[in-house]
Amino acid sequence: MNNPEKIKCLIIGSGPAGYTAAVYASRANLQPVLYEGMAPGGQLTTTTDVENFPGYPDGIDGGAMMNDLRRQAARFGADIRGGTATEADLSARPFRITVDGEKTLEAETLIIATGATASYLGLPDEKKYAGMGVSACATCDGFFYRKKVVAVVGGGDTACEEAVYLSALARQVYLIVRKPYLRASVIMQEKVLKTPNIKVLFEHNATGLFGEKGVEGVHLAKRTGESDEEQYDLAIDGFFLAIGHTPNTDIFRKWIAVDEQGYIITRNGKPATNIEGVFAAGDVADPDYRQAITAAASGCKAAIEAERFLICQSAG
């Protein structure tokens, strides 16, 4: 068996959090090694235009922005590698991480930046129109639908919040709800039902999307009886998924404290986890904001905390 590779600062995951952590860790001479995971660059690589990240007054393609961050981290010496963490043993330092089921690493500090995956309905059209009318983030993409017609799928708090947010931008918002009721909190239900340009479509399922160069409408199935449905099409310009996110924390849950949804719990407003020397950055520890700027900021904090931890260890 090969000897494990020893690493001072290991970063798992890319995207704004991972790459920013790599920039700061490199500049602090922590010789960081970053494994990019299954989706190098993270969710932003599926976004065509990012207009709310500081420093890009004309906006920028999401993939191009992630390439810029990656190049910046590499410029300062970060060792950026392809590969996915498949096992973790965080019972003691150095932490043992297995990559692609084969290579074993031993890390003095670990920054988890594996992100969260948006839940989709599983329609082929969702992939077909990705970045062309399909979105899982109203805050990110709502601006592009000013004075247009959009649909939001979901019946919980997130869906209601996104519908209300979009109602201030779009001309008309349809909230597509599978059940005959909303699952959201009472206050969010009231906001939705009192907003004039939000129409709730109860007992509806989206079965597909259509359009030539982008989303132009949604195929709907309306439940009209116990086993009867009415099929019809609804013209829309944008289709927003708001049925939840799944944090990518499976291999860490044996060791790291997570909430009911699986998001990593951090302490006292810092990126520290319940295990000393292990830090979490980005959407993997953020069920509330899930923005590129907040992810980048948490990556910065995680790298600084990793540096401080190592200094304390060497001094102790």
KESELUM-995007 format. One record per atom (N, C-alpha, C): x, y, z. Coordinates in steps of 0.001 Angstrom, whole numbers, padded with zeros to 6 digits, always signed. Layout:
N
XYZ/...
# end
This chain:
316
+000848-001203+000000/+000000+000000+000000/+000881+001250+000000/+000585+002199-000887/+001376+003423-000975/+001201+004279+000267/+002268+005009+000611/+002166+005922+001737/+001251+007083+001371/+000393+007522+002310/-000508+008632+002019/+000274+009911+001732/-000226+010714+000812/+000368+012020+000542/+000015+012961+001689/+001020+013677+002188/+000803+014578+003325/+000603+016010+002812/-000469+016640+003283/-000867+017959+002805/-001135+018869+003991/-000636+020082+003907/-000850+021034+004996/-002287+021555+005023/-002790+021951+003854/-004153+022485+003764/-004830+021860+002551/-005840+021040+002802/-006572+020371+001730/-007937+021041+001560/-008247+021408+000322/-009536+022027+000001/-010294+021073-000901/-011491+020699-000498/-012310+019783-001286/-013467+020565-001877/-013497+020669-003204/-014559+021389-003876/-014059+022680-004485/-014664+023040-005592/-014267+024270-006267/-015413+025274-006169/-015615+026089-007179/-016601+027147-007064/-016012+028338-006332/-016815+029372-006080/-016301+030592-005445/-015657+030336-004086/-016243+029422-003294/-015702+029159-001960/-014353+028460-002023/-014284+027378-002776/-013046+026613-002856/-011913+027390-003487/-012180+028048-004614/-011124+028794-005292/-010652+029983-004458/-011569+030677-003792/-011159+031808-002952/-010338+031323-001771/-010749+030205-001170/-009949+029622-000088/-008544+029302-000579/-008449+028811-001818/-007141+028471-002379/-006277+029709-002599/-006904+030821-003019/-006162+032080-003194/-005546+032510-001861/-006364+032551-000818/-005882+033026+000490/-004905+032051+001133/-005186+030755+000998/-004277+029766+001585/-002926+029775+000882/-002926+030006-000421/-001666+030079-001165/-000842+031276-000727/-001512+032412-000598/-000810+033625-000204/-000291+033543+001231/-000900+032662+002037/-000434+032449+003410/+000624+031349+003485/+001060+030854+002302/+002102+029831+002216/+001678+028518+002876/+000393+028155+002719/-000089+026891+003273/+000017+025741+002272/+000561+026029+001076/+000692+025034+000010/-000600+024228-000187/-001710+024913-000425/-002992+024193-000509/-003083+023287-001725/-003736+022174-001522/-004098+021271-002610/-005613+021282-002707/-006131+021541-003897/-007579+021626-004098/-008019+020553-005087/-008985+019752-004670/-009616+018792-005563/-010957+019358-006007/-011145+019436-007328/-012283+020175-007868/-013608+019441-007800/-013601+018139-007651/-014856+017418-007549/-015482+017119-008898/-016727+016659-008863/-017421+016211-010068/-017841+017366-010971/-017977+018571-010391/-018420+019726-011184/-017441+020879-010972/-016258+020850-011639/-015290+021934-011469/-015919+023298-011731/-015741+024198-010781/-016337+025523-010917/-017683+025656-010249/-018317+024523-009919/-019586+024564-009203/-020768+024994-010051/-021854+025365-009369/-023118+025674-010039/-023023+026865-010988/-022094+027782-010714/-022013+028975-011558/-021610+028657-012991/-021020+027520-013222/-020631+027165-014585/-021848+026900-015464/-023031+026744-014848/-024264+026544-015619/-025029+027847-015792/-024459+028961-015304/-025115+030264-015397/-024458+031077-016506/-025271+031571-017421/-024694+032305-018548/-024209+033683-018144/-025010+034429-017407/-024645+035798-017045/-024712+036000-015538/-023604+036485-014973/-023561+036863-013555/-023423+038373-013516/-024412+039046-012972/-024394+040509-012962/-024341+041101-011559/-024351+040241-010527/-024393+040764-009164/-023134+040462-008363/-022033+040107-009063/-020768+039894-008366/-019915+041148-008511/-019463+041729-007404/-018689+042975-007479/-017469+042852-008393/-017211+043926-009130/-016025+043967-009978/-016283+043675-011431/-017506+043294-011771/-017863+043029-013160/-019039+043925-013550/-018775+045192-013830/-019869+046151-014088/-020715+045791-015297/-020163+045053-016245/-020920+044662-017432/-021410+043219-017347/-021241+042600-016187/-021610+041204-016046/-020546+040296-016634/-020668+038999-016351/-019688+038033-016863/-020339+036658-016921/-019947+035870-017878/-020396+034489-017968/-019923+033728-016727/-020808+032913-016159/-020469+032197-014930/-019245+031313-015074/-019170+030595-016186/-018001+029740-016412/-016719+030532-016542/-016804+031689-017208/-015621+032542-017369/-015162+033082-016021/-016119+033435-015160/-015752+033950-013842/-015046+032878-013019/-015532+031632-013096/-014892+030549-012363/-013495+030264-012916/-013337+030395-014226/-012000+030236-014812/-011042+031309-014304/-011552+032543-014176/-010729+033629-013625/-010288+033310-012204/-011225+032843-011378/-010895+032513-009988/-009893+031359-009933/-010090+030379-010784/-009182+029226-010818/-007775+029674-011199/-007669+030499-012236/-006369+030998-012683/-005690+031828-011596/-006487+032600-010866/-005927+033426-009796/-005346+032552-008696/-006082+031491-008321/-005582+030580-007290/-004303+029882-007756/-004289+029452-009026/-003103+028779-009567/-001912+029730-009628/-002186+030987-009925/-001106+031981-010018/-000332+032096-008709/-001036+031954-007590/-000367+032068-006292/+000173+030734-005791/+000049+029694-006609/+000693+028434-006261/-000209+027317-005791/-001529+027507-005831/-002421+026425-005412/-002272+025233-006353/-002234+024055-005782/-002144+022819-006554/-003574+022346-006812/-004083+022644-008008/-005474+022349-008342/-005532+021063-009154/-006308+020101-008661/-006337+018780-009270/-007767+018333-009586/-007893+017511-010605/-009156+016842-010864/-009297+015672-009914/-010520+015335-009571/-010742+014217-008667/-011818+014531-007651/-012432+013488-007126/-013545+013626-006188/-013246+012870-004904/-013471+013526-003773/-013308+012859-002476/-014423+011831-002308/-014048+010594-002044/-015033+009520-001947/-015151+008933-000545/-014150+009156+000305/-014205+008687+001693/-013492+009683+002589/-013922+009715+003860/-013276+010608+004822/-013191+009934+006182/-012056+010113+006827/-011874+009689+008213/-011355+010898+008978/-012260+011520+009736/-011908+012734+010469/-011810+012470+011961/-011536+011224+012318/-011490+010841+013733/-010275+011409+014441/-009226+011736+013693/-008012+012288+014298/-007222+013029+013240/-006373+013957+013687/-005449+014623+012781/-004183+013783+012680/-003574+013709+011497/-004046+014299+010241/-005287+013582+009718/-006171+014345+009077/-007408+013804+008545/-007101+013002+007283/-007767+011871+007148/-007525+010994+006000/-008679+011114+005000/-008336+011450+003781/-009312+011603+002704/-008907+010692+001553/-009866+009964+001022/-009619+009118-000146/-010225+009791-001372/-009452+009862-002435/-009889+010488-003681/-010104+009417-004740/-011278+009469-005374/-011646+008543-006447/-011489+007082-006029/-011681+006824-004739/-011637+005457-004241/-010265+004829-004221/-009218+005607-004521/-007880+005033-004660/-006817+005752-003844/-006631+007028-004127/-005517+007778-003543/-005876+008259-002130/-004962+008042-001176/-005191+008465+000202/-004343+009685+000524/-004984+010662+001161/-004316+011899+001556/-004381+012043+003066/-003374+012685+003640/-003400+013042+005058/-003255+014545+005163/-004265+015195+005722/-004301+016660+005750/-004246+017185+007176/-003395+018195+007382/-003328+018836+008694/-004545+019715+008938/-005023+020366+007873/-006279+021118+007953/-007106+020778+006718/-008419+020906+006880/-009339+020546+005804/-010394+021636+005648/-010583+022085+004412/-011656+023036+004099/-012645+022330+003176/-013865+022168+003651/-014914+021510+002869/-015698+022579+002120/-015643+022523+000792/-016340+023507-000046/-017063+022781-001174/-017770+021726-000795/-018382+020830-001777/-019735+021309-002292/-020260+022408-001748/-021464+023009-002283/-022744+022256-001990/-023810+022699-002641/-025121+022064-002529/-025706+021946-003935/-026377+020863-004183/-026940+020606-005506/-028419+020950-005517/-028832+021798-006436/-030244+022168-006551/-031063+020959-006974/-032243+020830-006383/-033144+019742-006753/-033933+020128-008003/-034068+019181-008910/-034812+019400-010148/-035946+018387-010252/-036870+018633-011146/-038004+017737-011335/-037598+016463-012070/-036486+016529-012793/-036045+015378-013559/-036544+015383-014992/-037030+016524-015455/-037497+016634-016836/-036305+016816-017773/-036274+016133-018893/-035183+016336-019861/-035068+017795-020295/-036213+018488-020359/-036204+019884-020807/-035467+020808-019843/-035330+020403-018575/-034595+021242-017626/-033137+021379-018044/-032554+020293-018527/-031174+020344-019010/-031103+021042-020366/-032080+020775-021195/-032101+021367-022528/-032094+022892-022466/-032850+023459-021494/-032979+024912-021408/-032171+025513-020251/-031221+024763-019728/-030368+025294-018653/-029652+026550-019143/-029800+027639-018399/-029199+028900-018796/-029949+029606-019906/-031074+029021-020341/-031879+029627-021403/-033342+029729-020967/-033515+030024-019676/-034865+030168-019151/-035138+029319-017937/-034262+028347-017656/-034410+027509-016469/-033393+027947-015425/-033852+028152-014208/-032970+028613-013135/-033395+027996-011813/-032436+027846-010913/-032734+027389-009555/-032407+028473-008540/-032295+029730-009008/-031940+030831-008103/-032572+032133-008588/-033667+032514-007946/-034356+033756-008330/-033497+034980-008041/-032780+034964-006919/-031939+036102-006572/-030839+036306-007609/-030327+035189-008154/-029255+035272-009150/-029768+035765-010496/-030919+035246-010918/-031346+035421-012305/-032630+036227-012494/-033271+036601-011399/-034548+037297-011512/-034487+038579-012320/-033367+039279-012249/-033217+040570-012936/-033471+040437-014438/-033139+039282-015008/-033276+039098-016457/-034736+038967-016897/-035647+038916-015921/-037062+038700-016251/-037931+039896-015846/-037317+041065-015837/-038080+042282-015549/-039188+042445-016586/-040408+042664-016066/-041603+042902-016898/-041986+041672-017739/-041452+040509-017402/-041793+039302-018151/-042672+038375-017310/-042959+037191-017839/-043831+036229-017164/-042990+035018-016765/-043069+034645-015503/-042261+033529-015011/-043123+032562-014210/-042599+031360-014049/-043247+030356-013207/-042249+029864-012177/-042734+029624-010974/-041923+029067-009889/-042553+027739-009497/-041741+026694-009357/-042240+025376-008972/-041916+025125-007503/-042929+024782-006719/-042718+024474-005309/-043828+025038-004457/-043966+024502-003253/-045024+024972-002367/-044560+025282-000966/-043234+025247-000747/-042699+025524+000577/-042270+026967+000744/-041588+027251+001837/-041146+028615+002126/-040233+029161+001041/-039295+028330+000570/-038370+028803-000459/-039104+029222-001714/-040057+028396-002155/-040820+028713-003365/-041615+030002-003188/-042233+030148-002034/-043020+031361-001774/-042123+032598-001718/-040961+032462-001074/-040022+033586-001007/-039550+033982-002401/-039258+032978-003235/-038795+033273-004588/-039914+033917-005416/-041137+033441-005231/-042272+034012-005969/-042481+035470-005589/-042408+035767-004298/-042584+037155-003829/-041444+038031-004357/-040230+037514-004300/-039083+038263-004817/-039277+038580-006301/-039668+037575-007073/-039837+037752-008507/-041017+038669-008835/-042008+038710-007953/-043193+039540-008215/-042839+041023-008299/-041721+041420-007674/-041292+042820-007729/-040561+043128-009035/-040250+042088-009802/-039516+042263-011062/-040371+041892-012271/-041006+040747-012189/-041759+040227-013324/-043166+040832-013397/-043730+040777-014597/-045102+041256-014789/-046106+040293-014152/-045838+038990-014313/-046733+037958-013786/-045905+036783-013284/-046274+036261-012119/-045611+035095-011542/-046655+034008-011320/-046391+032822-011852/-047233+031659-011582/-046491+030758-010611/-047162+030343-009554/-046576+029422-008593/-047219+028061-008825/-046433+027115-009331/-046937+025785-009674/-046777+024868-008460/-047907+024429-007913/-047917+023654-006666/-048571+022301-006915/-047856+021257-006606/-048371+019901-006857/-049555+019554-005965/-049523+020023-004745/-050574+019688-003779/-051711+020713-003826/-052836+020446-003149/-053946+021408-003115/-053755+022491-002052/-052554+022584-001504/-052275+023570-000461/-050796+023936-000489/-050441+025032+000180/-049048+025453+000325/-048476+024872+001612/-047228+024425+001564/-046553+023895+002751/-045816+024978+003516/-045789+026166+002964/-045020+027261+003555/-045627+027723+004877/-044849+028495+005618/-045332+029083+006868/-046509+030007+006571/-047333+030232+007577/-048551+031033+007395/-048224+032423+006865/-047166+033039+007405/-046829+034404+006980/-046428+034439+005508/-045721+033399+005047/-045321+033371+003637/-046524+033076+002739/-047425+032238+003196/-048645+031971+002438/-049446+033261+002248/-049545+034022+003319/-050309+035271+003257/-049672+036253+002273/-048337+036329+002293/-047650+037227+001364/-047931+036849-000085/-047871+035557-000358/-048109+035090-001721/-049541+035390-002155/-050478+035036-001313/-051886+035173-001682/-052340+036625-001760/-051597+037524-001113/-051951+038943-001144/-051218+039718-002240/-050308+039065-002918/-049553+039749-003970/-050332+039655-005281/-050749+040788-005839/-051657+040783-006998/-051145+040042-008223/-049834+040114-008485/-049335+039501-009714/-048757+038100-009511/-049125+037455-008393/-048798+036044-008196/-050088+035236-008290/-050097+034259-009170/-051233+033355-009283/-050780+031952-008916/-051432+031362-007914/-051069+030028-007464/-051866+028993-008254/-051167+028061-008867/-051800+026984-009624/-051721+025704-008791/-052745+025486-007965/-052771+024301-007112/-053047+023045-007936/-052524+021922-007441/-052726+020613-008057/-052308+020604-009535/-051175+021228-009770/-050592+021275-011108/-049207+020626-011091/-048867+019982-012165/-047533+019432-012373/-046979+019950-013690/-045713+020356-013665/-045038+020708-014918/-044530+019414-015543/-044907+019179-016802/-044509+017939-017465/-043486+018155-018564/-043200+019416-018890/-042214+019709-019918/-042166+021189-020229/-041188+021576-021026/-041019+022969-021430/-040930+023015-022951/-041176+024183-023514/-041038+024314-024957/-040539+025706-025314/-039992+025826-026514/-039474+027097-026995/-038405+026856-028050/-038208+027822-028928/-037236+027688-029998/-035811+027942-029514/-035537+029146-029040/-034185+029509-028597/-034057+029560-027084/-035152+029372-026408/-035177+029404-024952/-036580+029055-024503/-036814+029120-023214/-038134+028775-022686/-039179+029780-023177/-040229+029250-023766/-041368+030074-024189/-042658+029632-023516/-042623+028470-022872/-043818+028000-022190/-043580+026695-021465/-044579+026313-020673/-044499+025091-019889/-045735+024243-020161/-045513+022936-020304/-046615+021985-020415/-047093+021652-018999/-048387+021789-018751/-048931+021560-017417/-049980+020461-017429/-050054+019748-016306/-051111+018767-016077/-051849+019180-014818/-053115+019502-014965/-053941+019930-013829/-054819+018767-013377/-054736+018475-012103/-055535+017378-011567/-056990+017830-011460/-057889+017089-012102/-059308+017454-012085/-060167+016416-011390/-059580+015326-011001/-060303+014266-010293/-059304+013314-009690/-059783+012228-009135/-058894+011295-008467/-057836+010735-009408/-058231+010505-010659/-057273+009983-011631/-057341+010718-012966/-058027+011849-012969/-058191+012617-014204/-057294+013847-014213/-056795+014187-015396/-055937+015360-015551/-056334+016131-016809/-056145+017429-016718/-056334+018289-017878/-054969+018788-018315/-054624+018573-019573/-053333+018989-020106/-053492+020322-020833/-052589+021254-020541/-052604+022510-021297/-051237+023179-021217/-051020+024160-022078/-049752+024879-022132/-049926+026292-021585/-048890+026776-020926/-048898+028123-020357/-047672+028868-020877/-047886+030039-021460/-046770+030832-021992/-046015+031506-020854/-044704+031270-020774/-043840+031904-019772/-042498+032219-020427/-041732+033071-019767/-040386+033414-020238/-039295+032772-019392/-039628+032455-018137/-038634+031877-017237/-039258+030835-016329/-038473+029803-015995/-038951+028662-015211/-037999+028476-014038/-038472+028724-012818/-037626+028687-011628/-037964+027480-010755/-036942+026708-010435/-037104+025564-009541/-036853+026011-008109/-037770+025709-007214/-037608+026070-005806/-038085+024919-004934/-037559+023739-005225/-037984+022543-004487/-036864+022002-003606/-035881+022876-003344/-034865+022516-002365/-033476+022292-002942/-032510+022197-002046/-031122+021904-002382/-030644+020760-001496/-029709+020006-002006/-029114+018922-001220/-027635+019221-001024/-027234+019520+000219/-025807+019781+000462/-024983+018524+000246/-023814+018692-000361/-022960+017549-000692/-022070+017193+000494/-022691+016553+001477/-021994+016276+002737/-021976+014796+003108/-022408+013928+002223/-022601+012522+002583/-021382+011888+003247/-020193+012090+002682/-019020+011375+003209/-018519+011962+004529/-019054+013125+004910/-018574+013767+006140/-019536+013624+007321/-020749+013162+007058/-021792+013224+008096/-021504+012346+009317/-020667+011333+009142/-020302+010496+010295/-019509+011294+011315/-018830+012346+010845/-017912+013084+011709/-018360+014516+011989/-018938+015153+010982/-019246+016580+011067/-020702+016794+011464/-020935+017747+012369/-022304+018082+012773/-023020+018787+011628/-024204+018280+011280/-025018+018875+010217/-026427+019104+010751/-027182+019967+010049/-028559+020202+010468/-029479+019159+009823/-030789+019337+009984/-031746+018346+009496/-031675+018161+007988/-031276+019198+007273/-031195+019120+005816/-029844+018592+005336/-028884+018505+006249/-027562+018023+005878/-026529+019108+005701/-026898+020380+005956/-025926+021473+005855/-024987+021433+007059/-023709+021692+006822/-022732+021680+007903/-022999+022834+008858/-022980+022539+010131/-023201+023549+011169/-021861+024174+011538/-021762+025484+011385/-020547+026194+011774/-020808+026975+013054/-019710+027415+013700/-019833+027968+015043/-019499+029457+015113/-020330+030180+015847/-020060+031580+016214/-019782+032493+015015/-020507+032258+013925/-020327+033115+012765/-019031+032889+012018/-018295+031859+012375/-017036+031534+011717/-017188+030221+010955/-016233+029885+010092/-016357+028655+009305/-015941+027387+010043/-015682+027497+011345/-015234+026347+012125/-016363+025332+012306/-016034+024054+012207/-016995+022982+012439/-016797+022448+013859/-017461+021345+014164/-017307+020740+015490/-015974+020027+015654/-015203+019903+014579/-013888+019257+014654/-012812+020307+014431/-011906+020430+015365/-010830+021411+015237/-009967+021095+014017/-009726+022125+013221/-008914+021950+012027/-009712+021668+010775/-011033+021488+010929/-011907+021268+009771/-012835+022475+009635/-012873+023043+008450/-013645+024257+008198/-014585+024027+007010/-015688+024754+006992/-016670+024619+005911/-016898+025976+005275/-016966+025993+003945/-017139+027255+003225/-018133+027088+002085/-018892+028130+001826/-019805+028134+000696/-021146+027501+000992/-021835+027081-000074/-023210+026601+000041/-023350+025355+000895/-022280+024599+001086/-022356+023379+001889/-022711+023694+003339/-022501+024954+003746/-022812+025377+005106/-023746+026582+005120/-024439+026808+003996/-025262+028015+003876/-026636+027706+003280/-027632+027402+004118/-028973+027138+003594/-029755+028409+003286/-029213+029576+003628/-029981+030815+003537/-029690+031667+002308/-028402+031934+002026/-028066+032927+000997/-027699+032297-000341/-026773+031355-000332/-026364+030633-001538/-026017+031570-002690/-025200+032571-002417/-024753+033519-003432/-023246+033369-003653/-022807+033729-004850/-021377+033618-005144/-020553+034487-004208/-021036+035682-003913/-020268+036610-003077/-020159+036114-001642/-021238+035526-001095/-021164+035007+000272/-020302+033749+000323/-020343+032948-000744/-019490+031755-000810/-018021+032150-000854/-017697+033146-001685/-016310+033613-001777/-015834+034157-000433/-016693+034924+000232/-016321+035484+001535/-016056+034391+002556/-016870+033352+002550/-016659+032269+003512/-015402+031470+003176/-015058+031390+001892/-013802+030733+001516/-012601+031494+002040/-012685+032820+001963/-011636+033675+002538/-011492+033412+004030/-012619+033417+004742/-012594+033220+006196/-012053+031836+006561/-012438+030830+005783/-011979+029470+006083/-010461+029359+005953/-009900+029979+004927/-008445+029925+004740/-007717+030664+005857/-008246+031817+006246/-007621+032578+007337/-007682+031785+008634/-008811+031152+008896/-008944+030353+010122/-008026+029125+010080/-007848+028548+008904/-006933+027411+008773/-005502+027839+009080/-005128+029025+008583/-003797+029558+008861/-003601+029788+010360/-004591+030396+010991/-004503+030658+012441/-004409+029352+013225/-005169+028352+012798/-005141+027067+013479/-003753+026448+013409/-003147+026476+012237/-001815+025891+012076/-000751+026643+012869/-000900+027959+012929/+000045+028763+013725/-000059+028382+015198/-001278+028232+015677/-001494+027836+017088/-000931+026451+017355/-001105+025536+016386/-000592+024186+016567/+000930+024165+016637/+001564+024958+015786/+003034+024986+015780/+003577+025662+017021/+002826+026655+017528/+003270+027365+018739/+003051+026536+019990/+002034+025668+019920/+001698+024874+021097/+002583+023693+021290/
# end
